[in-house]
Structures are given as structure tokens and as C-alpha cells.
Amino acid sequence: MYYNHHYMFMPWIWWIILIGIVLLIISNFIPWRPSRKPPKSKDDALDILKQRYARGEIDREEFEERLRVLREHSK
């Protein structure tokens, strides 16, 4: 009967490696952090304002007033 003490823990090492690989694969499919949307910038607000004016939702006076407010807050 041949029994070498060097090979005694060899099956446990393979199980640890296998579990580690499985955990790495699973961790790639689970989002650890919720995705965050970038904050809206002044350019986004300006684009929305231009679109509303183009659709006729606001008149020229309101467009110019809101544009002035956007420019004041960007300084």
C-alpha cells in the first residue's frame, strides 16, 4: 500500500481552486454596485429648452428668460 504524505491534501486544493473559479464566474454576472446615472449637465438642460422651443411648447420670451437663467447659474 503506497501512501505519500505529499498527496494527502491534493484533492482539497483542487476543490478550493474549483470553488474559486465558480465564484469568479458568478461574480461577473452579479452587479455589486447599482449603476448610477451621470448628473444632468447644463448642456442637457439647454438641449431640452431648445427642443421645447422648436416644438412650440414655449414662446420666444419664455425661451430667452429660461436661457438667461441657465447662463446665470452656469457661472
N, C-alpha and C positions, 0 to 999 in steps of 0.2 A: 504494500500500500504506500503510494507516494503522496506525501503532503508537504508542500513547501510553504513556509510562513509568509513569503513574499506575495503569494497569490491569494492570501486569505481575504483581503479587503477589495480585491479587484472587482467583483460583482457590484459592490456598493458604489464604487467610483463610477461605474457605467450608469447606474440608476441616478446618481446625482447629476451627471452630465446630461442625461436624457431629460430629467425634470427641468434643468436649467434651460435647455433648448426649447422645451414646450412653453415655459414661462416667457421666454423672449418672443416666441411666435405669438402667443396670446396677447402680450403687452403691446404689440404693434397694432392690434385690432381694437383695443380699448382706449378711448380718449381719456387721458389722465387729467387734462385741463379743459374746461369749456372754452370754446373758441370765442374770441372777443372781436367785435366789430370795431374798426377804427373810428375814432370820433369824427363827426362831420366837420368839415372844414369850411372856411369862408367861401371857397370856390364852389362847394356843393350848394350852399345857400344862394349864391349868385346864379348858378345854373338853374335852380328851381325858380328863382324870381324871373329870369329871362323866359323860361318855359311858360310860366303863368301869364306873363305879359303877351307872349306870342299867341297863346290860346284865347286871349281876350278876357281872362278872368279878372284882371285888374286894369285900371286905366293908366294913362301916362303919368298923371300926377302921383298916384299911389306908387307906381313903379319907381319914379325918381325919389320919392320920400324914403321908401324902403332901401333903395340903393345908397342913399346918403347915410342912413342909419348903419348899414353894413360896413360902409367905408369908415365911419367914425369908430366903430367897435374893433376894427382890424388894426388900429393904430396902437 
